[in-house]
Amino acid sequence: MTATVNRPPAVDRVLAWPLVQQLIADHGRALVLDGVRAALQLWRDGAISDDEALVHWLRQHLLATLAPSMRPVLNLTGTVLHTNLGRAPLPPEALAAMNAVALGASNLEFDLASGQRGDRDDHVEQWICRLTGAEAATVVNNNAAAVLLVLNALANRREVVVSRGELIEIGGSFRLPDIMARAGCKLREVGATNRTHARDYAEAVGPRTALLLKAHTSNYRIEGFSTALSEAQLAAIAREHQVPLAVDLGSGSLIDLQALGLPAEPVVAQVLAQGVDVVTFSGDKLLGGPQAGIIAGRADLIARIRKSPLKRALRCDKLTLAALEAVLRLYADPDTLMQRVPTLRLLTRSEASIRLTCAALLPDLQRWAGEGFAVDVCAVSSQIGSGSLPLDVLPSAALRVCSTSGNRRERSRALRQLAERLRQLPQPVIGRIADDSLLLDCRCLEDPQALSAALGAAG
């Protein structure tokens, strides 16, 4: 291979170079050919001037092209269930279950006892019913889909009665009234934003009423001069007027979180025990499993929901069901649950333990950040995230990085650049900038070596 000045070589000639031939052997001809053409255009534009630079660019281009888009990151934001970072980390049992069915055929919809076609819900339904007390259950790909399916199956072209104070909006401007419209329902608002009474529901029920719906306001709270009916009160009204009551719990929980020292959140079994007919909740929030929307309740209503044409469009794949079943099995042993479900373990981690992690990492981070920055350990507040208990925080500790630059603008720019450097590490590190400092909350960092390794790889 000889250097050429100004005039780029022909495509065929470049493809014949030994180093390029090796790239073809490693990555395939099609990708290399596209890369060579792009490199020669850069040569014509003056960005590449010789053969050696072309091969170097081509090698880096191929590595970048073939690098996975979705990569593991270190979540040091202080938000445990971070929607943008994948929400709940899965336990090893879930990973093993997914791997077991991913590598080949499985009995996803095959009844091994009868040799006939089965139902994919069978793999998780018995566990959901056991843990919630429901008569039946089905699963779709997320909780928004669960709400959509329930509304469409039980109330299409009919009215659904909802309190004005519960017309929630979740992330991405996704609003309950919009879901209802797409489900083919007519929204019947009752009460006021801060106060809804039993008579409001009773007076709204008529011949076209198909459903009473209560939405748990998991991502906000109305306080002060306010009134809202309990599930038991709504269930009594629903029974009196012979219409079903559905409750969207949003996050939902299978256990009493207060017993773990966490803020209270509705427990699915307790909600159903109040006379609720159908509940919907997430699999990837407080439950600590994969993304899923779980629907549990009366057998006759679940049967109607299963028959909806939307059910097939919203169903889960074998990997999700395998992971969900594995996580649900862990709930059979409450004594070991907190240690085996990562979400619960991270949420209940003590501030003292987190502070020890921070102290161990401080020298490495100071060395990596270099001159112009000062690093210490400070007290912070973590949050659960994903709309779960938004007003409740968890005492935590963080590595605090401050710029020693003279003025505020320079300090702000230095911190943004440092945050960008952390995101460009081989394993990206995601923190948050607040109060003129970069905070790395270590609640979700159980292994300090993970951050040390990421910082060391950059050096």
C-alpha positions as CSV (number, residue, x, y, z in Angstrom):
1,M,0.0,0.0,0.0
2,T,1.6,3.3,-1.1
3,A,0.6,6.8,-0.2
4,T,-1.1,8.8,-2.8
5,V,-1.3,12.6,-2.7
6,N,-4.5,14.5,-3.7
7,R,-6.0,12.1,-6.2
8,P,-8.0,9.3,-4.4
9,P,-7.5,5.7,-5.5
10,A,-10.3,3.7,-7.2
11,V,-12.8,1.7,-5.1
12,D,-11.6,-1.7,-6.5
13,R,-8.0,-0.8,-5.7
14,V,-8.8,0.1,-2.1
15,L,-10.8,-3.1,-1.7
16,A,-7.8,-5.1,-2.7
17,W,-5.5,-3.7,-0.1
18,P,-4.5,-6.4,2.5
19,L,-5.7,-4.3,5.5
20,V,-9.0,-3.7,3.8
21,Q,-9.3,-7.4,2.9
22,Q,-8.9,-8.2,6.6
23,L,-11.7,-5.7,7.4
24,I,-13.9,-7.5,4.8
25,A,-13.2,-10.8,6.4
26,D,-14.1,-9.4,9.8
27,H,-17.2,-7.4,8.9
28,G,-18.4,-8.4,5.5
29,R,-18.0,-6.9,2.0
30,A,-21.2,-4.8,2.0
31,L,-20.4,-2.7,5.0
32,V,-16.8,-2.2,4.0
33,L,-17.8,-1.2,0.5
34,D,-20.1,1.5,1.9
35,G,-17.4,2.7,4.2
36,V,-14.8,2.9,1.4
37,R,-17.1,4.9,-0.8
38,A,-17.7,7.3,2.2
39,A,-14.0,7.5,2.8
40,L,-13.2,8.3,-0.8
41,Q,-15.8,11.1,-0.7
42,L,-14.0,12.5,2.3
43,W,-10.7,12.3,0.3
44,R,-12.3,14.3,-2.5
45,D,-13.5,16.9,0.1
46,G,-10.0,17.2,1.5
47,A,-10.6,15.5,4.9
48,I,-8.5,12.5,4.0
49,S,-5.2,12.9,2.1
50,D,-3.4,9.5,2.0
51,D,-3.9,5.7,2.1
52,E,-3.0,5.3,5.7
53,A,-5.5,7.9,6.9
54,L,-8.2,6.3,4.7
55,V,-7.7,2.9,6.4
56,H,-7.6,4.4,9.8
57,W,-10.9,6.2,9.2
58,L,-12.5,3.1,7.6
59,R,-11.6,1.0,10.7
60,Q,-13.0,3.6,13.1
61,H,-16.1,4.0,10.9
62,L,-16.8,0.3,10.9
63,L,-16.4,0.0,14.7
64,A,-18.8,2.9,15.2
65,T,-21.3,1.5,12.8
66,L,-21.3,-2.0,14.4
67,A,-21.3,-0.8,18.0
68,P,-24.6,-1.6,19.8
69,S,-26.9,1.4,20.0
70,M,-28.3,0.3,23.4
71,R,-25.5,0.0,26.0
72,P,-25.2,-0.6,29.7
73,V,-24.8,2.6,31.7
74,L,-24.2,3.4,35.3
75,N,-27.3,5.1,36.7
76,L,-26.0,7.7,39.2
77,T,-28.9,10.1,38.7
78,G,-30.5,9.3,42.0
79,T,-33.7,8.1,40.3
80,V,-33.9,4.3,40.8
81,L,-36.7,3.5,38.3
82,H,-35.5,5.9,35.6
83,T,-37.7,5.6,32.6
84,N,-35.0,6.8,30.2
85,L,-32.5,4.4,31.6
86,G,-34.7,1.3,31.4
87,R,-36.5,1.3,34.8
88,A,-36.2,-1.8,36.9
89,P,-33.0,-3.9,36.8
90,L,-33.8,-7.6,36.5
91,P,-32.7,-10.3,38.9
92,P,-30.4,-13.1,37.7
93,E,-33.3,-15.5,37.8
94,A,-35.1,-13.5,35.1
95,L,-32.1,-13.3,32.9
96,A,-31.6,-17.1,33.1
97,A,-35.3,-17.6,32.3
98,M,-35.0,-15.4,29.2
99,N,-31.9,-17.0,28.0
100,A,-33.4,-20.5,28.4
101,V,-36.3,-19.8,26.0
102,A,-34.4,-17.4,23.7
103,L,-32.1,-20.0,22.3
104,G,-34.7,-22.3,20.8
105,A,-38.3,-23.5,20.7
106,S,-40.4,-23.3,23.9
107,N,-43.9,-24.2,25.0
108,L,-45.1,-20.6,24.7
109,E,-48.5,-21.5,23.4
110,F,-48.4,-25.3,23.7
111,D,-50.0,-27.4,26.4
112,L,-47.5,-30.1,27.2
113,A,-50.0,-32.2,29.0
114,S,-52.7,-32.4,26.3
115,G,-50.5,-31.8,23.3
116,Q,-52.9,-29.1,22.1
117,R,-52.5,-25.4,21.7
118,G,-52.2,-23.5,24.9
119,D,-52.4,-19.8,26.1
120,R,-49.3,-17.8,26.7
121,D,-51.0,-16.2,29.8
122,D,-50.9,-19.6,31.4
123,H,-47.2,-19.1,32.3
124,V,-47.9,-16.2,34.6
125,E,-51.6,-16.2,35.4
126,Q,-51.4,-18.7,38.3
127,W,-48.7,-16.7,40.0
128,I,-50.5,-13.4,39.5
129,C,-53.7,-14.9,41.0
130,R,-51.8,-16.4,43.9
131,L,-50.1,-13.2,44.8
132,T,-53.1,-10.9,44.3
133,G,-56.1,-13.0,45.1
134,A,-57.6,-12.3,41.7
135,E,-59.8,-14.9,39.9
136,A,-58.0,-14.5,36.6
137,A,-55.3,-12.4,35.0
138,T,-53.8,-11.5,31.6
139,V,-50.7,-9.6,30.6
140,V,-49.9,-7.1,27.8
141,N,-46.8,-5.0,26.9
142,N,-47.2,-2.1,29.4
143,N,-49.7,-0.6,31.8
144,A,-50.9,2.1,29.3
145,A,-51.8,-0.8,27.0
146,A,-53.5,-2.6,29.9
147,V,-55.7,0.4,30.5
148,L,-56.4,0.8,26.8
149,L,-57.4,-2.9,26.5
150,V,-59.6,-2.9,29.6
151,L,-61.5,0.2,28.3
152,N,-61.9,-1.1,24.8
153,A,-63.0,-4.5,25.9
154,L,-65.4,-3.5,28.6
155,A,-66.7,0.0,27.5
156,N,-66.4,0.4,23.7
157,R,-69.0,2.9,22.5
158,R,-70.3,3.4,26.0
159,E,-69.6,5.7,28.9
160,V,-66.8,5.5,31.6
161,V,-67.3,7.5,34.8
162,V,-64.1,9.1,36.1
163,S,-63.4,11.8,38.7
164,R,-61.9,15.0,37.3
165,G,-59.2,14.8,39.9
166,E,-58.0,11.5,38.4
167,L,-57.7,12.5,34.7
168,I,-54.0,11.8,34.9
169,E,-51.1,12.6,32.5
170,I,-48.1,10.3,32.5
171,G,-44.7,10.8,30.7
172,G,-44.6,12.0,27.2
173,S,-47.9,13.9,27.4
174,F,-49.8,10.6,27.5
175,R,-53.2,11.5,29.0
176,L,-56.0,9.3,30.3
177,P,-58.7,11.1,28.3
178,D,-56.7,10.4,25.1
179,I,-56.4,6.7,25.9
180,M,-60.2,6.6,26.5
181,A,-60.9,8.2,23.2
182,R,-58.6,5.7,21.4
183,A,-60.3,2.9,23.2
184,G,-63.7,4.0,21.8
185,C,-65.1,5.1,25.1
186,K,-67.0,8.3,26.1
187,L,-65.6,10.0,29.1
188,R,-68.1,11.1,31.7
189,E,-66.3,13.5,34.1
190,V,-67.7,13.8,37.6
191,G,-66.9,16.0,40.6
192,A,-64.3,18.8,40.7
193,T,-60.6,18.7,40.5
194,N,-60.1,18.6,44.3
195,R,-63.4,17.1,45.5
196,T,-65.5,14.2,44.2
197,H,-68.4,12.7,46.3
198,A,-70.4,9.5,46.2
199,R,-73.4,11.3,44.8
200,D,-71.4,12.5,41.8
201,Y,-70.8,9.0,40.7
202,A,-74.3,7.8,41.5
203,E,-75.9,10.6,39.6
204,A,-73.7,10.0,36.6
205,V,-74.5,6.3,36.2
206,G,-77.1,5.7,33.4
207,P,-78.2,3.2,30.7
208,R,-75.0,3.9,28.7
209,T,-72.6,3.5,31.6
210,A,-70.2,0.6,31.1
211,L,-67.6,1.2,33.8
212,L,-66.5,3.2,36.8
213,L,-62.8,3.9,36.6
214,K,-60.5,5.1,39.4
215,A,-57.0,6.1,38.5
216,H,-54.3,6.1,41.2
217,T,-52.6,9.5,41.1
218,S,-49.1,8.0,41.4
219,N,-47.2,10.9,39.9
220,Y,-48.9,13.8,41.8
221,R,-50.9,14.4,45.0
222,I,-53.9,16.7,45.8
223,E,-53.7,18.0,49.3
224,G,-55.7,20.4,51.4
225,F,-59.4,20.9,50.8
226,S,-60.0,17.7,48.9
227,T,-62.2,14.6,48.9
228,A,-61.8,11.3,47.0
229,L,-63.6,8.1,47.4
230,S,-61.9,4.9,48.5
231,E,-62.0,1.7,46.4
232,A,-64.4,0.2,48.9
233,Q,-66.8,3.2,48.6
234,L,-66.7,3.1,44.8
235,A,-67.1,-0.7,44.8
236,A,-70.4,-0.3,46.7
237,I,-71.7,2.2,44.2
238,A,-70.6,-0.1,41.3
239,R,-72.5,-3.1,42.9
240,E,-75.6,-1.0,43.5
241,H,-75.7,0.0,39.9
242,Q,-74.5,-3.3,38.5
243,V,-71.5,-1.9,36.6
244,P,-67.9,-3.0,37.0
245,L,-65.2,-1.0,38.8
246,A,-61.7,-0.8,37.3
247,V,-58.7,0.7,39.1
248,D,-55.6,1.7,37.3
249,L,-52.8,1.5,40.0
250,G,-50.0,2.7,37.7
251,S,-47.0,1.3,39.5
252,G,-48.8,-1.0,41.9
253,S,-47.1,-3.2,44.4
254,L,-47.5,-6.9,45.4
255,I,-46.2,-6.3,49.0
256,D,-46.6,-3.7,51.7
257,L,-43.7,-1.3,51.1
258,Q,-44.1,0.2,54.5
259,A,-42.9,-3.1,56.0
260,L,-39.6,-2.4,54.2
261,G,-39.4,1.1,55.5
262,L,-40.6,2.7,52.3
263,P,-43.5,5.1,51.7
264,A,-47.0,3.5,51.3
265,E,-48.2,2.4,47.9
266,P,-51.4,0.6,47.1
267,V,-51.1,-3.2,47.4
268,V,-52.8,-5.0,44.5
269,A,-54.3,-7.8,46.8
270,Q,-55.7,-5.2,49.2
271,V,-57.3,-3.2,46.4
272,L,-59.0,-6.2,45.0
273,A,-60.2,-7.2,48.4
274,Q,-62.1,-3.9,48.6
275,G,-64.5,-5.2,45.9
276,V,-62.7,-3.9,42.8
277,D,-63.5,-5.9,39.7
278,V,-60.4,-5.2,37.6
279,V,-57.0,-3.7,38.4
280,T,-54.1,-2.8,36.1
281,F,-50.5,-2.2,37.1
282,S,-46.9,-2.2,35.8
283,G,-44.5,-5.1,35.8
284,D,-41.3,-2.9,35.5
285,K,-41.8,-0.4,38.3
286,L,-42.3,-1.4,42.0
287,L,-42.7,-5.1,41.1
288,G,-39.2,-5.1,39.8
289,G,-39.7,-7.1,36.6
290,P,-39.7,-6.6,32.9
291,Q,-41.9,-4.0,31.1
292,A,-45.5,-5.4,31.2
293,G,-49.0,-4.3,31.9
294,I,-50.8,-6.7,34.3
295,I,-54.6,-7.0,34.3
296,A,-56.1,-9.0,37.2
297,G,-59.6,-9.4,38.6
298,R,-63.0,-11.1,38.0
299,A,-62.8,-14.2,35.7
300,D,-65.7,-13.2,33.5
301,L,-64.3,-9.7,32.8
302,I,-60.8,-11.1,32.2
303,A,-62.3,-13.5,29.7
304,R,-64.0,-10.6,27.8
305,I,-60.7,-8.7,27.8
306,R,-58.9,-11.7,26.4
307,K,-61.3,-11.9,23.5
308,S,-60.7,-8.4,22.4
309,P,-58.9,-8.1,19.0
310,L,-56.5,-5.7,20.6
311,K,-55.2,-8.4,23.0
312,R,-53.2,-10.0,20.2
313,A,-51.7,-6.7,19.1
314,L,-50.7,-5.8,22.7
315,R,-49.5,-9.2,23.9
316,C,-46.1,-9.9,25.4
317,D,-43.4,-12.0,23.8
318,K,-41.8,-15.2,25.2
319,L,-38.8,-13.3,26.7
320,T,-41.0,-10.9,28.7
321,L,-43.3,-13.7,30.0
322,A,-40.2,-15.8,31.0
323,A,-38.7,-12.9,32.9
324,L,-42.0,-11.9,34.5
325,E,-42.7,-15.5,35.6
326,A,-39.2,-15.7,37.2
327,V,-39.7,-12.5,39.1
328,L,-43.2,-13.5,40.3
329,R,-41.8,-16.8,41.6
330,L,-39.4,-14.8,43.8
331,Y,-42.4,-13.2,45.6
332,A,-43.4,-16.7,46.8
333,D,-40.6,-16.3,49.5
334,P,-41.2,-13.0,51.2
335,D,-38.3,-13.6,53.6
336,T,-35.7,-13.4,50.8
337,L,-37.5,-11.0,48.5
338,M,-35.7,-7.8,49.5
339,Q,-32.3,-9.4,48.7
340,R,-33.3,-11.1,45.5
341,V,-35.2,-8.4,43.7
342,P,-32.8,-5.6,42.7
343,T,-35.4,-2.8,42.7
344,L,-36.4,-3.5,46.3
345,R,-32.8,-3.9,47.4
346,L,-31.8,-0.5,45.9
347,L,-34.9,1.2,47.3
348,T,-34.1,0.0,50.8
349,R,-30.4,0.5,50.7
350,S,-29.2,2.5,53.8
351,E,-27.6,5.9,53.5
352,A,-24.6,4.7,55.5
353,S,-23.9,2.0,52.9
354,I,-24.2,4.4,50.1
355,R,-21.9,6.9,51.8
356,L,-19.2,4.2,52.2
357,T,-19.4,3.5,48.4
358,C,-18.9,7.2,47.8
359,A,-16.0,7.5,50.1
360,A,-14.3,4.5,48.4
361,L,-14.7,6.1,45.0
362,L,-13.7,9.7,45.8
363,P,-9.9,9.3,45.1
364,D,-10.6,7.7,41.7
365,L,-13.0,10.4,40.7
366,Q,-10.8,13.2,41.8
367,R,-7.9,11.8,39.9
368,W,-10.0,11.3,36.8
369,A,-11.6,14.8,36.9
370,G,-8.2,16.4,37.3
371,E,-7.2,19.9,38.2
372,G,-10.0,22.5,38.1
373,F,-12.4,20.3,40.0
374,A,-13.0,19.5,43.7
375,V,-14.7,16.3,44.8
376,D,-16.4,15.5,48.1
377,V,-19.2,13.4,49.5
378,C,-22.6,15.0,50.3
379,A,-26.0,14.1,51.5
380,V,-28.7,14.0,48.8
381,S,-32.3,12.7,48.3
382,S,-33.0,9.9,45.8
383,Q,-36.4,9.3,44.3
384,I,-38.1,6.1,43.3
385,G,-39.0,7.4,39.8
386,S,-41.3,6.4,36.9
387,G,-44.2,8.3,38.6
388,S,-44.0,6.1,41.7
389,L,-44.4,8.1,45.0
390,P,-43.1,11.4,43.4
391,L,-43.3,13.4,46.6
392,D,-41.4,10.9,48.7
393,V,-37.6,10.8,48.7
394,L,-35.0,8.5,50.1
395,P,-32.0,9.7,52.1
396,S,-28.9,9.0,50.0
397,A,-25.3,10.2,49.4
398,A,-23.5,11.4,46.3
399,L,-20.1,12.2,45.0
400,R,-20.2,16.0,44.5
401,V,-18.0,17.5,41.8
402,C,-17.5,21.3,41.8
403,S,-15.6,23.4,39.4
404,T,-13.0,25.7,40.9
405,S,-13.3,28.2,38.0
406,G,-13.7,31.9,38.9
407,N,-17.1,32.8,37.6
408,R,-20.4,31.0,37.5
409,R,-20.6,30.8,33.7
410,E,-17.2,29.1,33.5
411,R,-18.2,26.7,36.3
412,S,-21.4,25.8,34.6
413,R,-19.6,25.2,31.3
414,A,-16.9,23.1,33.0
415,L,-19.6,20.9,34.7
416,R,-21.5,20.3,31.5
417,Q,-18.3,19.3,29.8
418,L,-17.4,17.0,32.6
419,A,-20.9,15.4,32.5
420,E,-20.3,14.9,28.7
421,R,-17.0,13.2,29.4
422,L,-18.7,10.8,31.8
423,R,-21.3,10.0,29.1
424,Q,-18.5,9.2,26.6
425,L,-16.8,6.6,28.8
426,P,-16.7,3.0,27.5
427,Q,-19.5,2.4,30.1
428,P,-21.3,5.7,30.2
429,V,-21.9,7.3,33.6
430,I,-25.1,9.3,34.0
431,G,-25.3,11.8,36.8
432,R,-27.2,15.1,37.3
433,I,-26.2,18.8,37.6
434,A,-27.8,20.7,40.5
435,D,-26.8,23.5,42.8
436,D,-23.7,24.5,40.8
437,S,-22.3,20.9,41.1
438,L,-22.3,17.6,39.3
439,L,-23.9,14.9,41.6
440,L,-23.2,11.2,41.2
441,D,-25.8,9.6,43.5
442,C,-24.4,6.1,44.4
443,R,-27.7,4.5,45.5
444,C,-27.8,2.3,42.4
445,L,-24.1,1.6,42.4
446,E,-23.8,-1.6,44.5
447,D,-20.3,-2.5,43.1
448,P,-17.9,0.5,43.4
449,Q,-15.5,-1.3,41.1
450,A,-17.9,-0.7,38.2
451,L,-17.3,3.1,38.4
452,S,-13.6,2.6,39.1
453,A,-13.2,0.4,36.0
454,A,-15.1,2.9,33.8
455,L,-12.9,5.8,35.0
456,G,-9.8,3.7,34.6
457,A,-10.6,2.6,31.1
458,A,-10.8,6.2,30.1
459,G,-7.4,6.9,31.5
